[in-house]
Amino acid sequence: MSPSKNDGFSAQEKAAMRERAKELKAQAKAAQQREVGEADVQAKIAEMNDTDRRLAEHVHRVVSTHAPELWPRTWYGMPAYAKNGKVLCFFQSGQKFESRYCTVGFSDTAQLDDGALWPTSFALVDWNDAVEARIVALIRQAIQ
């Protein structure tokens, strides 16, 4: 029996299956990269002294909860969070840079624009409800 035109999949169906296979492969690779980024960030946080670690853990929790679309990664050896491959915000340990405070900062990718002058970096010395609310608001604004 010879094959007919109706046997198997059409060229369009085959092309669609190839595209879907590419999508699945890309999704698996992305998930693996996110897991690697998360592990790297957790490792950097674990290296910090108690005070900086506590603050970094709070920042990480807030970013992960309120901006899950941001991907954890390290940037200059510090926890950072990226959107579309570009760092949007970061945590900087005071201990690492021999500073009297930690820093939560935002890159130029963040949408914090407010007229002709706006802050992109914030000193962080303690954590409370007001600090958390301010960081949540900044992150939400930054990812718009």
C-alpha positions in Angstrom: 0.0 0.0 0.0 1.5 3.3 -1.0 1.4 6.3 1.3 -1.3 8.9 0.5 -1.4 12.6 1.1 -3.6 12.0 4.2 -1.1 9.8 6.0 0.8 11.5 8.9 1.0 15.1 9.7 0.7 18.1 7.3 3.7 20.4 6.8 1.9 23.0 9.0 1.3 20.5 11.8 5.0 19.4 11.6 6.1 23.1 11.8 3.8 23.7 14.7 5.2 20.6 16.6 8.8 21.8 15.9 7.9 25.3 17.3 6.3 23.7 20.4 9.3 21.5 21.0 11.5 24.7 20.8 9.2 26.4 23.3 9.3 23.5 25.8 13.1 23.4 25.5 13.4 27.1 26.1 11.0 26.9 29.1 13.1 24.1 30.7 16.3 26.0 30.2 14.7 29.2 31.6 13.5 27.3 34.7 17.0 25.9 35.2 18.5 29.3 34.9 16.0 30.7 37.4 16.9 27.9 39.9 20.6 28.6 39.4 20.0 32.4 40.0 18.0 31.7 43.2 20.7 29.4 44.5 23.4 32.0 43.8 21.4 34.7 45.6 20.7 32.4 48.6 24.4 31.6 48.8 25.4 35.3 48.8 22.9 36.1 51.5 24.2 33.2 53.6 27.7 34.7 53.5 26.6 38.0 55.0 26.9 38.9 58.7 23.7 38.5 60.8 22.5 42.1 60.4 23.0 42.3 56.7 21.7 38.8 56.1 18.5 39.6 58.0 17.9 42.7 55.8 18.8 40.8 52.6 16.4 38.0 53.5 13.6 40.6 53.9 14.4 42.3 50.6 14.6 38.9 48.9 11.2 37.9 50.3 9.6 41.1 49.3 10.9 41.0 45.8 10.0 37.4 45.4 6.5 37.9 46.7 5.6 41.2 45.1 7.5 40.9 41.8 7.8 37.2 40.9 8.4 38.2 37.3 11.9 39.4 38.4 14.6 36.8 38.2 17.1 36.5 41.0 20.7 36.6 40.1 23.9 38.0 41.4 25.4 41.3 40.3 28.9 42.4 41.4 28.6 39.5 43.9 25.4 40.8 45.5 21.8 39.7 45.3 20.0 41.3 42.3 16.7 40.9 40.5 16.4 41.2 36.7 13.7 41.9 34.2 14.2 40.7 30.6 17.8 39.9 31.4 18.6 43.4 32.8 19.2 44.1 36.5 16.3 46.2 37.8 17.1 46.3 41.6 19.7 45.0 43.9 20.8 44.7 47.6 24.2 45.7 48.6 25.7 44.5 51.9 27.2 47.2 54.1 29.8 44.7 55.4 31.1 43.9 51.9 31.8 47.5 51.1 32.7 48.6 54.6 29.8 51.0 54.8 27.7 51.8 57.8 24.5 50.7 56.1 23.2 48.3 53.5 21.7 49.7 50.2 18.7 48.8 48.2 19.2 50.2 44.7 17.6 50.5 41.3 19.2 50.6 37.9 18.1 52.8 35.0 15.8 50.0 33.9 13.6 50.8 36.9 10.7 53.1 36.2 11.2 55.4 39.2 11.3 58.6 37.1 9.8 61.6 39.0 10.5 64.9 37.2 14.1 66.0 36.8 15.5 64.4 39.9 14.7 61.1 41.8 16.5 58.7 44.1 17.7 55.4 42.8 19.5 54.1 45.9 18.3 53.9 49.5 20.2 53.3 52.8 18.8 50.4 54.8 19.7 50.0 58.5 16.6 48.3 59.9 13.4 46.5 58.9 9.9 47.4 60.0 6.4 47.7 58.4 7.0 51.2 57.1 10.3 50.1 55.4 8.6 47.1 53.9 5.7 49.2 52.5 8.1 51.7 51.0 10.2 48.9 49.3 7.1 47.2 48.0 5.9 50.5 46.5 9.3 51.2 44.9 9.4 47.7 43.4 5.9 48.0 42.0 6.7 51.3 40.5 10.0 50.1 39.1 8.5 47.2 37.2 5.8 49.2 35.5 
